[in-house]
Amino acid sequence: MVFQPLFNYAAVKLDTAKEVSDGGIIIPDSVKSTPDYATVVAVGEKCPEVIKVGKKVLIVRGAGSPVVIDKENCLVLRCDETHSEILAVID
């Protein structure tokens, strides 16, 4: 299935929450928070040039509209210059 967001929207796949902390402690499901990081899977034609497919991004927690793309849970986020739900691109 080809998924192409319109205008100033981008589709992202949330990165999975950490299973083990940096110190080696196993994190139970009850205390895991939703990830703030995602990978861009599709971009609308009016999104800023810096937001490209495959880039890691920092997103607003709780933002976006959930969709399923190729059996993957994703979010569609707004990505224009004035009201973006994508906060930063991580290189």
C-alpha positions in Angstrom: 0.0 0.0 0.0 1.3 3.4 -0.9 0.7 6.0 1.8 1.3 9.7 0.7 0.3 12.4 3.3 -1.1 15.5 1.8 0.2 19.1 2.1 2.1 19.7 5.4 1.7 16.3 7.1 4.2 13.5 7.7 3.7 9.9 8.8 6.1 8.6 11.4 6.6 5.2 13.1 7.2 5.4 16.8 10.4 4.0 18.1 9.9 1.2 20.6 10.3 2.0 24.3 13.5 0.8 26.0 13.2 -2.7 27.6 16.3 -2.3 29.7 17.7 0.9 31.2 21.3 2.1 30.5 22.2 0.6 33.9 20.8 -2.8 33.0 17.6 -2.6 35.0 14.6 -4.2 33.2 11.8 -1.7 32.8 8.3 -3.2 33.4 5.4 -2.3 31.0 3.5 -0.5 33.7 6.1 2.3 33.9 7.1 2.7 30.3 6.1 5.9 28.7 5.2 6.5 25.1 8.3 7.3 23.1 9.2 10.8 22.1 11.2 9.6 19.1 10.0 8.4 15.7 11.2 7.6 12.2 9.7 9.4 9.2 8.0 6.9 6.8 6.2 9.3 4.4 6.2 13.1 3.8 3.7 15.5 2.3 4.9 17.9 -0.5 4.7 21.0 1.7 6.8 19.8 4.7 10.1 21.5 5.3 13.0 20.1 3.3 14.8 18.9 6.4 12.1 16.3 7.2 12.8 13.4 4.9 11.9 9.7 4.9 14.2 7.7 7.1 15.1 10.6 9.4 14.8 10.2 13.2 12.7 13.0 14.7 11.6 14.2 18.2 7.8 14.6 18.4 5.3 16.2 20.7 4.1 13.5 23.2 0.4 12.6 22.5 0.3 14.4 19.2 -0.9 13.1 15.8 -3.6 10.9 14.4 -3.0 7.1 14.6 -3.0 5.1 11.4 -1.9 1.6 10.3 0.5 1.6 7.3 1.6 -1.9 6.1 0.5 -3.5 9.4 2.6 -1.0 11.4 1.2 1.4 13.9 2.1 5.0 12.8 1.1 8.6 13.5 0.3 11.4 11.0 1.8 14.6 12.3 1.6 18.2 11.2 5.0 19.6 10.0 4.7 23.2 8.9 6.7 26.2 10.0 4.1 27.7 12.4 2.5 24.7 14.1 4.7 21.7 13.9 4.2 18.5 15.9 7.7 17.5 14.9 10.1 19.4 17.2 13.5 18.4 15.9 15.4 16.2 13.4 18.0 14.0 15.0 21.1 13.1 12.9 
